[in-house]
Amino acid sequence: MRMYAPLYEGDSIVRPNVAFGEPAVTAFKGPSFGLDFVRSNTQAEAANSTVLDLYALEQGARHLRSAEVARLFRVAYDAIVNWLDRNDQYERDSFFAGSANLADLEQRQRHWERTGCAHY
């Protein structure tokens, strides 16, 4: 038995021995066979499969989110620390570069070692 697609939009019944292009009147005049519907065993397979553990999924998502937020904070903290270190280094280098001669440079080095400040 040949099965064909529905005849028109909205007709969801697949009818036997009906070809495309035939008038709908001839298709409906023929004897109507009781078709055996194919039953699906999806429900039985779904009953046997494990159910999604939504609590575990939510906990896993929370853990991943916390890890990502911690990583972002760590990256931001490292960026701020590097910026402050570069700022301190720039301040120290300009303090030493402002010396007029070798004696002034040695005096500035001693001052830096004692106080850690870049100004007198």
FIDREN-93720 format. One line per 10 residues: number of its first residue (from 1); their letters; for each residue z, y, x of N, C-alpha, C. Coordinates in Angstrom, 3 decimals, always signed. Atoms other than C-alpha are relative to their C-alpha. Layout:
BEGIN
NUM> a> Z/Y/X/Z/Y/X/Z/Y/X  ...
! end
This chain:
BEGIN
1> mrmyaplyeg> +0.000/-1.155/+0.846/+0.000/+0.000/+0.000/+0.000/+1.230/+0.901  +0.078/-1.222/-0.783/-0.955/+3.397/+1.422/+0.840/+1.065/-0.670  -0.828/-1.082/+0.522/+1.478/+6.272/+1.053/-0.573/+1.316/+0.521  +0.555/-1.298/-0.364/+0.323/+9.873/+1.088/+1.064/+1.081/-0.170  -0.916/-1.139/+0.071/+2.012/+13.210/+1.459/+0.025/+0.562/-1.412  -0.045/-0.622/+1.330/+3.047/+15.221/-1.619/-1.274/+0.774/-0.292  +1.255/-0.620/+0.410/+0.178/+16.707/-3.592/+0.038/+1.515/+0.054  -0.089/-1.451/+0.012/+1.421/+20.287/-3.858/+1.398/+0.397/+0.449  -1.282/-0.484/-0.473/+4.237/+22.425/-2.639/+1.029/-0.119/-1.116  -1.034/+0.205/+0.993/+7.417/+21.555/-4.424/+0.029/-1.426/-0.512
11> dsivrpnvaf> +0.034/+1.404/+0.404/+6.340/+17.960/-5.129/+0.565/-0.805/+1.165  -0.638/+0.702/-1.104/+8.729/+15.963/-2.995/-0.079/-1.506/-0.143  +0.112/+1.437/+0.208/+7.786/+12.536/-4.299/-1.254/-0.492/+0.692  +1.150/+0.613/-0.652/+5.522/+10.455/-2.120/-0.512/-1.092/-0.933  +0.561/+0.925/+0.994/+3.214/+8.544/-4.480/-0.956/-0.972/+0.689  +0.910/+0.972/-0.595/+1.311/+5.382/-3.688/-1.453/+0.251/-0.413  +1.441/-0.027/+0.253/-2.491/+5.371/-3.432/-0.516/+1.343/-0.512  +0.492/-1.323/+0.384/-2.951/+9.108/-3.874/-0.455/+0.679/+1.277  +0.546/-0.654/-1.183/-5.184/+10.897/-1.392/-0.028/+1.495/-0.215  +0.132/-1.454/+0.102/-5.454/+14.585/-0.604/-1.295/+0.341/-0.706
21> gepavtafkg> +1.211/-0.481/+0.650/-7.952/+16.449/-2.713/-0.231/-0.587/-1.378  +0.163/+0.548/+1.344/-7.631/+14.280/-5.813/+0.684/+0.911/-1.000  -0.676/-0.808/+1.009/-6.819/+16.124/-8.993/+1.353/-0.603/-0.346  -1.356/+0.455/+0.301/-3.181/+15.939/-9.926/+0.030/-0.846/-1.266  +0.012/+0.756/+1.259/-4.075/+14.553/-13.365/-0.257/-1.475/+0.283  +0.262/+1.406/-0.300/-5.540/+11.364/-11.913/+1.160/-0.631/+0.744  -1.126/+0.552/-0.744/-2.562/+10.952/-9.645/+1.129/-0.397/-0.923  -1.111/+0.291/+0.893/-0.104/+11.054/-12.503/-0.378/-0.994/-1.099  +0.407/+0.943/+1.048/-2.176/+8.828/-14.853/+0.207/-1.436/+0.417  -0.135/+1.376/-0.472/-1.847/+5.764/-12.673/+1.364/-0.565/-0.317
31> psfgldfvrs> -1.297/+0.623/+0.282/+0.936/+3.282/-13.128/+1.037/+0.468/+1.018  -1.072/-0.468/-0.866/+4.195/+4.473/-11.724/+0.804/-1.203/+0.459  -0.750/+1.111/-0.574/+5.684/+1.917/-9.413/+1.398/+0.471/+0.354  -1.357/-0.325/-0.427/+9.372/+1.875/-8.850/+0.112/-0.254/+1.499  -0.072/+0.128/-1.454/+9.643/+2.545/-5.136/+1.422/-0.302/+0.426  -1.310/+0.261/-0.579/+12.482/+1.115/-3.174/+0.325/+1.131/+0.974  -0.406/-1.075/-0.898/+14.311/+3.968/-1.549/+0.648/-0.608/+1.231  -0.593/+0.465/-1.251/+15.271/+3.462/+2.049/+1.396/+0.598/+0.090  -1.383/-0.458/-0.104/+19.008/+3.665/+2.342/+0.333/+0.206/+1.467  -0.378/-0.309/-1.376/+20.470/+5.206/+5.449/+1.401/-0.543/+0.256
41> ntqaeaanst> -1.343/+0.468/-0.375/+23.421/+3.752/+7.272/+0.702/+1.038/+0.864  -0.599/-1.072/-0.801/+24.290/+7.119/+8.813/+1.474/+0.145/-0.317  -1.403/-0.164/+0.360/+27.536/+7.322/+6.874/+0.857/-1.110/+0.606  -0.767/+1.102/-0.585/+28.618/+3.894/+8.076/+0.145/+0.188/+1.504  -0.094/-0.248/-1.440/+27.779/+4.798/+11.674/+0.945/+1.150/+0.287  -0.880/-1.144/-0.200/+29.564/+8.123/+11.315/+1.454/-0.399/-0.208  -1.374/+0.439/+0.225/+32.643/+6.367/+9.960/+0.515/-0.771/+1.204  -0.422/+0.771/-1.162/+32.702/+4.104/+13.004/+0.129/+0.856/+1.256  -0.050/-0.832/-1.201/+32.154/+6.922/+15.522/+1.281/+0.812/+0.006  -1.221/-0.788/-0.115/+34.990/+9.020/+16.804/-0.215/+1.374/-0.601
51> vldlyaleqg> +0.044/-1.318/+0.626/+35.758/+12.219/+14.968/+0.233/+1.037/+1.090  -0.209/-1.068/-0.970/+35.556/+15.483/+16.915/+1.458/+0.439/-0.033  -1.381/-0.460/-0.102/+38.980/+16.451/+18.145/-0.021/+1.512/+0.188  +0.108/-1.452/-0.050/+38.968/+20.147/+17.282/+1.135/+0.628/+0.793  -1.129/-0.540/-0.754/+42.408/+20.722/+18.766/-0.272/-0.100/+1.495  +0.301/+0.166/-1.424/+41.315/+19.314/+22.123/-1.124/+0.941/+0.428  +1.085/-0.936/-0.321/+38.111/+21.373/+22.004/+0.531/+1.425/+0.146  -0.560/-1.353/-0.060/+40.089/+24.536/+21.296/+0.852/+0.177/+1.250  -0.835/-0.084/-1.204/+42.571/+23.785/+24.079/-0.865/+0.081/+1.256  +0.914/-0.064/-1.145/+39.715/+23.146/+26.502/-0.652/+1.362/+0.118
61> arhlrsaeva> +0.606/-1.334/-0.023/+38.065/+26.420/+25.510/+1.005/+1.047/+0.468  -1.032/-0.942/-0.452/+41.349/+28.292/+25.978/+0.225/-0.121/+1.502  -0.208/+0.215/-1.435/+41.788/+26.723/+29.414/-1.149/+0.609/+0.803  +1.155/-0.564/-0.705/+38.255/+27.664/+30.481/+0.012/+1.531/-0.048  -0.054/-1.455/+0.130/+38.702/+31.201/+29.147/+1.064/+0.570/+0.927  -1.058/-0.489/-0.895/+42.004/+31.617/+31.039/-0.432/-0.069/+1.459  +0.461/+0.129/-1.383/+40.427/+30.332/+34.235/-1.020/+1.085/+0.329  +1.009/-1.032/-0.245/+37.509/+32.755/+33.883/+0.636/+1.383/+0.089  -0.685/-1.286/-0.058/+39.799/+35.720/+33.169/+0.767/+0.124/+1.314  -0.716/-0.024/-1.281/+41.938/+34.793/+36.196/-0.971/+0.240/+1.154
71> rlfrvaydai> +0.993/-0.194/-1.059/+38.798/+34.596/+38.351/-0.484/+1.449/+0.018  +0.448/-1.395/+0.063/+37.639/+38.013/+37.118/+1.067/+0.955/+0.541  -1.078/-0.832/-0.533/+41.051/+39.545/+37.856/+0.090/-0.127/+1.517  -0.048/+0.222/-1.447/+41.009/+37.976/+41.318/-1.125/+0.757/+0.697  +1.144/-0.719/-0.579/+37.540/+39.412/+42.017/+0.255/+1.497/-0.031  -0.287/-1.433/+0.110/+38.598/+42.850/+40.755/+1.088/+0.410/+0.987  -1.082/-0.293/-0.948/+41.810/+42.734/+42.825/-0.533/+0.039/+1.422  +0.573/+0.023/-1.344/+39.873/+41.767/+45.955/-0.872/+1.225/+0.259  +0.852/-1.178/-0.157/+37.390/+44.594/+45.355/+0.847/+1.250/+0.217  -0.870/-1.169/-0.153/+40.206/+47.147/+44.987/+0.673/-0.005/+1.367
81> vnwldrndqy> -0.646/+0.093/-1.308/+42.002/+45.885/+48.087/-0.996/+0.341/+1.112  +1.017/-0.321/-1.009/+38.772/+46.036/+50.112/-0.318/+1.487/+0.008  +0.283/-1.429/+0.077/+38.102/+49.560/+48.863/+1.126/+0.808/+0.650  -1.130/-0.708/-0.607/+41.622/+50.701/+49.833/+0.031/-0.197/+1.508  +0.045/+0.245/-1.448/+41.302/+49.049/+53.251/-1.083/+0.837/+0.674  +1.073/-0.822/-0.566/+37.978/+50.776/+53.851/+0.393/+1.470/+0.021  -0.454/-1.384/+0.059/+39.528/+54.072/+52.771/+1.002/+0.280/+1.115  -0.981/-0.178/-1.080/+42.471/+53.621/+55.168/-0.682/-0.006/+1.367  +0.700/+0.085/-1.274/+40.137/+52.628/+57.982/-0.806/+1.280/+0.253  +0.770/-1.239/-0.143/+37.922/+55.659/+57.336/+0.931/+1.162/+0.361
91> erdsffagsa> -0.970/-1.061/-0.278/+40.997/+57.934/+57.322/+0.502/-0.102/+1.445  -0.469/+0.195/-1.376/+42.271/+56.415/+60.586/-1.084/+0.365/+1.011  +1.086/-0.290/-0.936/+38.862/+56.634/+62.259/-0.262/+1.501/+0.086  +0.218/-1.449/-0.074/+38.430/+60.281/+61.289/+1.176/+0.713/+0.685  -1.162/-0.592/-0.689/+41.985/+61.021/+62.516/-0.174/-0.119/+1.512  +0.202/+0.186/-1.447/+41.196/+59.537/+65.936/-1.224/+0.770/+0.494  +1.221/-0.703/-0.420/+37.736/+61.118/+66.040/+0.231/+1.503/+0.123  -0.282/-1.434/-0.082/+39.296/+64.569/+65.624/+0.686/+0.419/+1.281  -0.675/-0.357/-1.250/+40.923/+64.409/+69.041/-0.963/+0.761/+0.914  +0.813/-0.861/-0.859/+39.710/+67.017/+71.522/-0.219/-0.610/+1.374
101> nladleqrqr> +0.119/+0.605/-1.333/+40.365/+65.086/+74.729/+0.793/-1.293/+0.035  -0.663/+1.290/-0.142/+41.898/+61.887/+76.076/+1.499/+0.109/-0.252  -1.436/-0.184/+0.215/+45.465/+63.260/+76.046/+0.293/+0.136/-1.490  -0.183/-0.164/+1.445/+45.108/+64.307/+72.416/-0.188/-1.340/-0.716  +0.223/+1.330/+0.588/+43.729/+60.838/+71.551/+1.214/-0.888/+0.195  -1.192/+0.829/-0.250/+46.735/+59.127/+73.214/+1.178/+0.470/-0.844  -1.081/-0.529/+0.834/+49.121/+61.454/+71.387/-0.197/-0.427/-1.452  +0.282/+0.432/+1.381/+47.404/+60.643/+68.072/+0.269/-1.500/-0.173  -0.272/+1.445/+0.083/+47.613/+56.897/+68.830/+1.494/-0.269/-0.091  -1.463/+0.177/+0.065/+51.363/+57.139/+69.497/+0.532/+0.436/-1.368
111> hwertgcahy> -0.426/-0.471/+1.320/+51.804/+59.157/+66.302/-0.366/-1.038/-1.070  +0.447/+1.013/+0.980/+49.805/+56.545/+64.337/+0.889/-1.240/+0.073  -0.847/+1.202/-0.162/+51.884/+53.686/+65.811/+1.408/+0.235/-0.549  -1.355/-0.296/+0.477/+55.181/+55.424/+64.982/+0.051/+0.161/-1.511  -0.111/-0.362/+1.412/+54.429/+56.736/+61.495/-1.017/-0.719/-0.907  +1.036/+0.584/+0.831/+51.221/+55.114/+60.287/-0.746/+1.026/-0.827  +0.645/-1.092/+0.739/+50.143/+58.521/+58.975/-1.114/+0.589/+0.842  +1.143/-0.581/-0.688/+46.893/+60.224/+59.810/+0.115/+1.521/+0.049  -0.167/-1.436/-0.112/+48.361/+63.732/+59.790/+1.321/+0.279/+0.708  -1.207/-0.367/-0.768/+50.968/+65.523/+61.897/+1.024/+0.569/-0.919
! end
